[in-house]
């Protein structure tokens, strides 16, 4: 039996998606990240594939495409959640500061560790290898923090999103410096950033104004195709393409803020609002499927034997210690004593893997073991799991009990369904009291 025949492939992908849904339910009750379960599933499938003598397939091209699309969907999903209001300015700035300082500091320390312990590692290559290891994974964080208080959940959404974007910008800034002939320096980097923001704003306004006039019911995947096209073209033009996705999400999620004055007359708010709600649903669904397939395929490609190296273990543990030491200092500085469970929520994931495979050939070092990547991803996920379980126990001991938690989850699920229904007129629920809160 051919394990990758057409019908077998349909069955296999369907089963993986069903299992991923079950893993999400388990994750909600146990705080074990669903991503970790998906990677383990991938490792199991790796041995199943070997048993059928089908291990000669190169999964990397599929992994790369899924990673890029998943990254776009995750950032868009996060951007659609961000509300830009005057009372949110300080939390946004604080989250950005923690993400930026944490990224740079973690990258520097990790680069020093890699340079000292890996033969042939140059400082330039060490920075490139260290950057993916220093980026928070919004793919893991955003689904995992739904049970936290609103303020803490908001902080993690902001921080992980900024970490993704700033980390990718840093990575491609470093890769640009590998070729002195094409390196435009810091000044060129910021000029590129400003140009990207201007193009992003113009494109965002144009997309919203055009799509609100499209009468066809089949337009959401057209919208996603346009965003993917802009991302791809931006990459070809050496722009910070992820900012295009972020800014579009922010504009459509905060239309009343961006469409003011003379621009307001061009916006059909009700039609644009409907596009926002439908896009929110389809983005979340697409991100779920892509994230599922990405981490399962990543698990299939993992070489477990690399974890048995003492050198890999030593380097990984030192990097893990530096991550949480830096995070502790930053959280105490910016947030005071209330730093739990935020201290433990610093997993690495999709961005880490994607950027690792994007390191240019001229910067690769043969002595670097991919097991370090896996060790750090699993280690940070386990630390987050322990921190979330500890936080839940503390809440129970303080008398918050299971009933209030269940009630909160029910309210959150109800609000999510109301906010993201594709046809709001079908709901027999009076949402007027929440209109100011839910409107983009």
N, C-alpha and C positions, 0 to 999 in steps of 0.2 A: 504493500500500500504506500503510495506516494504521500508523505506527510504534508507537503505543500501544494497538493493539487487544488484546483479552484474551489470545490465544495468543502474540502477539509479546511482550507484557509478561512472560508466564511464561518464555519463552525468554530474554529479556533479563536478568531477575533471576537466573535459573539460571546463565547465563554469567558474570555479575558475581560471584556467590558462588564459582563454580569458579575464576575468575581470582584472587579474594581468597585462596583457599587456596594457589594457586600462589605468589602474592606473599609469603605467610607463609614458604613454603619458601625463596624467594629472600632474604627478609629475614634468615632464620636463618644463611644462608651468607655474606651480604655486609654485614650490619648496616645496610643501607638500610631505614629504617622502612617497613613495609607501608602505613602510613597515607599516606605521601608518594606511593607508587605508586597508591593508590586515588584520591587527589586528581588526579593526572595522568590517570588513566583517565577521571575525571569531566570533566576539561577536554577530552579528546579526544571524549567523547560529546557535549559541548556543541556542538561543530562538526558532528558527525554529525546531531544534532537540527536544527540550523539548516539543514543541507543538505536536510532533508525538510520544511522550513517548519513545524516543530512547536514553535518556540521561544516561543510565546505562553503556554505552560503555567506556572502559578505553583507552584513547587516549595516555597515557604517553609512552608506549613502541614505538609507531609510532613516537611520538614527539622526543624521544631520538635518534632513528636511523636517522631520517631526519636531526636532528641537527648535528650529527656527520658527515654525508655525506655532508651536506651543508657547514659545517666548512672546510672540506677538499677541496671542490670545490672552495670555496671563496678564501682560501689562495693560492691554485694553480693558480687561475685566476689572483690574484694580483701579484704573483711571475712571471708569464709569461709577465707581463707588465714592470717589473723592468729591466732597462738597467744599467749594471755595467761598467761605464766609469770613467776615471780619473776626469772629470769635475763634476761627480755626487757624488764624495766621500764626500764633505762637506755637501750637502743636505741630504745625507743618514745618516751621523753621527749626524747631527743636529736633524733630525727627530727621530733617535733612542734615543738620549739624552732626548728630550722632552717626548717621549712615556714612557721611563723608569722612569724618575723622576716624571712625572705626575702620572703614575701608582702607584708607591710606596707612594707618598705623599697623593694621593686621598684615597688609601686603608687605610693608617694610620689614617687620619682624620675621614673617614667613620666608621672605627672600634671603634674609641673613642666615636663617636656619638651613635653607636649601643650599646656599652658597658654601656654607661651612662643612656640610655633611655629604654632599654629592660630588663625586669626582668629575672634573671637567665643567662644572657649572659656573658660568660667568654671571656677574651681577645683573647684566641686562636680561639674560635668559631667566635668571632667578625671579626677577620682577614679573616676567610674563607667566611663569609657572605659579607664582604666588597669588597673582590677581584672581584667577578663578576660585582659588581656595579661600578667598577673603570676602566673597560676595554672598549675601544672604539669599536664600531661596524663597521667593514669594510664592512659587508653586507649592511649597510645603506649608509655609507660614499662614497664608491667607485662609485656606480651608481649615487649619488647625486651631485658630484663635477665636472661632465663632462663639465659644462658650465663655469668653472673658468679658469683663465689664466694657461698656461702650468706649470709654477713654483709652483703655489698654488695647482693645481691638483696633481702634483708629490709629494708635501709635504704631502698631505692628504693620498695618496696611501701608501707611506712609513710609515707614522706615524701610521695609523690604522692597517697596517699589522704587524708592530713591536709590537703594543699594544696587538693585538690578541695573538701573539706567546709568548711574555713575560708574559702576564697575565695568560695564561694557564700554563706556566712553574711555575709561582709563586703559582698558585692554587694547583698544584699537589705536589709542594715542601712542602706546608703547610699541605696537607692531609697526606703526608708521615711522618710528625712529630707527627701525632696523635698516632702512634704506636712506642714507644721508641725502641722496639726490632728490628724494620725494618728501623728505621731512620739512615741514613748514614751521616747526618750532611751536612754542607756547602761544605766540601771537596768532599764528595761522590756525591753531586749534580753536581759540576763542572766536576768531572770525568765522570759522566753519560752524561753530555752535550757534552764533547769532544768525547766520544765513539759514541754518536748519530751522530755527524757531520762526523766522519770518515766513519761510516756505510752508511750514506746518500750519501757521495761523491762516494764511491765504487759502491753502488747500482745505482746511477744516471748514471755514466759512463757505467756500464754494460747494463742498460736498453736501453740507446741510441744506443750503438753499436749493440745490439741484434735486436732491433726493426727496425733499418735501413736496415737490411738484410731480414726481413719478406716481402715476395712478395704479400701476401694476402691483399685484399682491406679492409677486416674486421679485423682491429687490434686496433682501437682506444679505444673501450670499453675493449679490452683485456689489454691495457696499463693502463686504469683507474682501472681495477680489480687488476692488479699487485700493483698499488699504494695503493689501499684500503687494500690489503693483507699486505703490508709492514707496513701500519699504525696500523692495528690490531695486528700484531705480535710485533711491537714496544711497544704497550700498554701492551701486555702480559709480555714483558721483562722489563717493567717499564722505557722505554726510552721516550725522549721528541719527540713523533712521528710526531708532526706537523712540526718539523724541517726537517724531511725526505721529506715531501711534498714541503716545502719552497725551500730546496736546489735543489731538482730535477727541480723545475720550474726555478730557477736561472740558473742552468747549461744548460738546453735546450734553454733558452731565451738568453744566452750569450755564445754560443758554441765556437765562435772564441777566447774568452778569456780563456775558460777552456781546449780547445783542442789546445795546442801549443806544439812546439818542436816535439818530437818523436810521441806524441799522435795524431798529426794532420794527419798522414798518414793512420790512422785507421778510420777516419771520412769521410763519404760520405756526404758532406755538403748539396748538393741539396736535397737528400732524407731526411736527418735529418731536413732540413728547412721546407720541406713539412709536416712532422710529427708535427713540431712546429705549423704551421699555422692551420692545421686541429684540433690539440689538443686545440688550443686557442678557436676555434669556439665551439667545443663540450663541453668544460669546461664552457664557458659562458652560453650556452643553458641549461646544466645540473644544474648549480648553480641557474639559474633563476627559473627553475621548483621546485627544492628542497626548495629554499628560500620561494617561494610562498606557498607551502604546509605547511612548518614549521610554518610560522607566522599566517596562517589561523587557523591551528590546535591549536596554542598557544592561539589565540583569543577565540576559542571554550572552552578552559579549564580555562579561566580567571573567577575569582569570583569578580564581580564588587562591591559587598557589602563591600569588604575590603577597598575600596577607601573612604568610608564614615567615617572612624575612624579618629578622631582628632589627635591621637597619630601617625598614619601612615602619615598623612599630615605633621605634625611637623617634624618627622624624615626625610621624603623625601625632604622637603624644605631645611632643614639644609644640607643634603647631596648635593643637587643641588647647593646651595650657595658655598659650599666648592669646588665642581668640577670646577666652573667657576672662583672662586677667584684664585685657584692654577693655572688654565690654563692661566689666564690673566698674572700672574707673570712670568710664564715660557715663554710665547710668547714675552712679553716685553724684557725679558732677552736675548733670543736667536734670536729674529727677529726684534727688534726695534719697531717702531711705526706702521708699516704696518701689523696689526694683525686682520684685518677685511676682510672677514667674518670668518677667521680661529678660532677666539675666540668662536664663537657660534656653530661650527661644532664639537660636542663632543657627538654624540648620543650613547645610549646603546641599545643592541638588541640581536642578536642570541647567542653570546657567553655568555652574561649575563644570559639568560634563561637556556642555556645548562649547565653551571657550577653550577647554583643554584640547579638544580635537581641532580647534581653529588656530592653534599655535603654528606659525609658519615653519616650514622645513628647515630654514637657515637658523632658527633659534632652538630647535629640538636638541635635547641632551640625552644620549643613550643611557646614561646612568640613572635617569629618573624613572622610578617604578610607578606604574599606574595604580598599584596597590595603595599608594599614599592617598590618592583621590578617593578610592573606595573606603579606606579606613576613616578619613575625615568626614565623608558623607554619612556613614553609618554611626560614627562616634557622636557627631552633632545631633543626629536624629534621636539616638538613645538618650543623650543628655536632655533634649527637649521633652522626650517622653517622661523621663524621671521628674523633671521640673513641673510639668503639667499635672502629673499624678500627685505630687507633693502639694501643689496649690489646691487641688480639689480636696485633699484630706484636711488641709488647714481650714478651708472654708466650711467643711462639715463639722470640724471640731469647734469652730466659732459659732455654731448654731444655725448655719445657713440651710442645712438640711437638703434632702433630695427633692422635696415638693416644690420649693421656690425655684430650684434649678430647672426642674421639669417644666414648670410654668413659664419660666423665661424662655426656654427652648421652644415651647409651643407658640409663644407670642412672636419670637423671631421668625419661625417657620411660616406663620400666618402672614406676617408683614412682608416676608420675602415673596410669597406667592402673590399677594395683592399687588406689590410693587412691580412684579415682573410678568404678570399675566399679559398675554398677547391681545386679549380683547377685554378691556376693563368693563365694558357694558354688560358682560355676562355675569358679573359678580354682584350678588345681592348683599353687598357690604357697604356701609356708609363710611367712605374714607375721607370725607371732607375735613374732618378734624385733624387728619394727618397730612393734608395737602401741602402745607408749607414745608413740612419735613421731607416729603417724598419727591416733590417736584424737582426736576433738574434745573 
